[in-house]
Amino acid sequence: MTYVVLTASAKMPSSVHHPYRRMAVVEIEPGAVPAMISERARGVRRIVRTWERCATGKTERCAYRVALAEAETLAARLNGTS
């Protein structure tokens, strides 16, 4: 199996002007390119872990970049490359 990191914009109230993102580590079938973060998406076997409503920012310590680094580490570990 192959594990990849998918990102998408998060649904937020209209009063929020700062962009928020969501991401997930997803187990996919070989050769698949999922279009969304969902177990119903074509080629997705299961969602391993999700991070919801991560604020994006300009620094390396913003919630989005911290969660992205954690997701990439988890995917690499599951793929056996780390």
Phi and psi in degrees as a GROMACS rama.xvg file:
@    title "Ramachandran Plot"
@    xaxis  label "Phi"
@    yaxis  label "Psi"
@TYPE xy
-117.316  137.897  THR-2
-114.74  132.735  TYR-3
-132.493  162.018  VAL-4
-103.021  125.617  VAL-5
-113.95  142.949  LEU-6
-126.201  155.422  THR-7
-156.133  164.494  ALA-8
-77.7316  145.865  SER-9
-92.4583  147.127  ALA-10
-78.7196  123.772  LYS-11
-133.636  160.716  MET-12
-62.9592  157.268  PRO-13
-66.4697  -17.5592  SER-14
-75.9421  -13.0804  SER-15
-88.9655  119.873  VAL-16
-99.3409  -19.9528  HIS-17
-82.3643  133.618  HIS-18
-69.9009  138.234  PRO-19
-119.123  148.229  TYR-20
-125.469  158.854  ARG-21
-126.596  153.547  ARG-22
-147.227  163.645  MET-23
-151.9  149.272  ALA-24
-96.2771  123.224  VAL-25
-124.156  136.677  VAL-26
-88.8236  123.967  GLU-27
-121.498  160.913  ILE-28
-75.6761  151.854  GLU-29
-56.9715  130.082  PRO-30
83.7586  -2.51652  GLY-31
-82.3991  149.116  ALA-32
-129.656  92.5771  VAL-33
-65.1234  145.731  PRO-34
-95.4561  -14.0969  ALA-35
-152.402  164.756  MET-36
-87.318  92.5815  ILE-37
-164.056  145.706  SER-38
-71.5894  -14.5705  GLU-39
-86.1063  -9.72585  ARG-40
-66.9511  145.924  ALA-41
-63.6726  126.867  ARG-42
94.1979  -8.70834  GLY-43
-88.7643  127.41  VAL-44
-90.9249  -46.3302  ARG-45
-161.472  159.58  ARG-46
-100.189  121.179  ILE-47
-78.5033  -49.2632  VAL-48
-157.297  147.322  ARG-49
-124.364  153.925  THR-50
-123.752  121.063  TRP-51
-106.504  146.281  GLU-52
51.0549  58.0463  ARG-53
-91.8886  119.541  CYS-54
-70.8405  133.957  ALA-55
-91.1547  147.894  THR-56
-152.811  -174.226  GLY-57
-96.8761  -10.8806  LYS-58
-98.6738  166.582  THR-59
-73.7437  -13.3289  GLU-60
-98.3592  7.3303  ARG-61
-66.4743  155.148  CYS-62
-59.2633  -36.2687  ALA-63
-65.3404  -47.5978  TYR-64
-69.7304  -34.3564  ARG-65
-65.4995  -45.9709  VAL-66
-67.0083  -36.7784  ALA-67
-64.2416  -42.1134  LEU-68
-63.2172  -40.2743  ALA-69
-66.4893  -40.5706  GLU-70
-66.5813  -41.9633  ALA-71
-65.7418  -37.0478  GLU-72
-64.7079  -44.0148  THR-73
-63.1494  -43.5645  LEU-74
-64.1  -40.9878  ALA-75
-64.7996  -40.3858  ALA-76
-64.8589  -42.4762  ARG-77
-68.3681  -32.9734  LEU-78
-77.8359  -13.0137  ASN-79
81.8459  18.5319  GLY-80
-98.4212  -2.25724  THR-81
